[in-house]
Each structure stands twice: as C-alpha cells, then as structure tokens.
Amino acid sequence: MYDKCILCDQYPETVNLNALSMKKCKNCQLLWRQSFQRSGFDYESRNSDLSDRKLASRTNNAAGRINIFKRFINLSNLCDIGCGEGIFLGALKTNGYTNIIGVEPNTQAVNFARLKGFEIYEGKLDKFPELARNKNIRAATMLHVIEHLEDPLESLKLVNGGLDQGDHI
C-alpha cells in the first residue's frame, strides 16, 4: 500500500479502527487501510447476499448517505461506481433524483439491479469516462470501492477526468 498520503504526500500515523490497522494522514486527515488482501477475491463472480435482512440494512444505509450527500451536492446526474445490486440507486430514485446510473463488474448484481429497473452498465471503472460524457453525468459515488482498487489514486484521476464538467464526491 501507500507509505505516504496520496493527497498531500505527508507521512501518516497508524491507527486502529474496528480492529483494522489503518493509516491516517496527520495533515489532511485522509484515512486508508494499511493493507488489503485482494488475492482469492473475484468481484466479477462473487455471490451477493440478497436476503431481505441484508437488503433492508443496505437500504437504510443508503438513505442515511443521501441525507449527508444532499447537503453538499445535487444528486441527479449521478453514477454510482460499484453499485452492486442498485440499493443506493433505488434510494436516490425514491427521493426523486433523476438520470442516475450505475457501473458494476458483477453479473449477478447487474442482473438483479436491472430487474429492479435500474440503468446499470456491466464492467469496470474504465467504462466511466465515456459513460459520464454520453449520459451527462456530473457526480460520482464509489461506496466501498476505493479500498478494493489496485491503484486508488489512478482510479480517482480517471473518475475526475470523466467529471471534468461536473461536481465530485
């Protein structure tokens, strides 16, 4: 992982949160996992937990996120990168936001979200810049995504480049 902060190039301190070893920049407060083991975890073919209990919990979490995000940004014209089964998109739609789409690498999750009527594009992050231009996307979310990326900084640059006309979350 990174020994220095990817935002301000300062050395972080090691902190423990929820039994996870984390790095926290003393300067800008960015927080990231000290290590993440990707081996053996295939996002494209993993099975999703679609139990009523899990979906209800995730729906509740999505509503809370919307209440936070809407104070800072218009949530219409948004792409949820790594949207999973579309839970966050569903909460956005329920709250009246329009032109909301998702990008997701997992076929099972994409099919579930499409059955719910969401506009989901199957694929990885590299699809985002063209999609953002073609769909007038002005904001993006990446909930529980960044910590799974091989190169978070390059991924954020890719998303930022796709949002050159819009806002950023």
Disulfide bonds with the S-S distance in Angstrom:
none
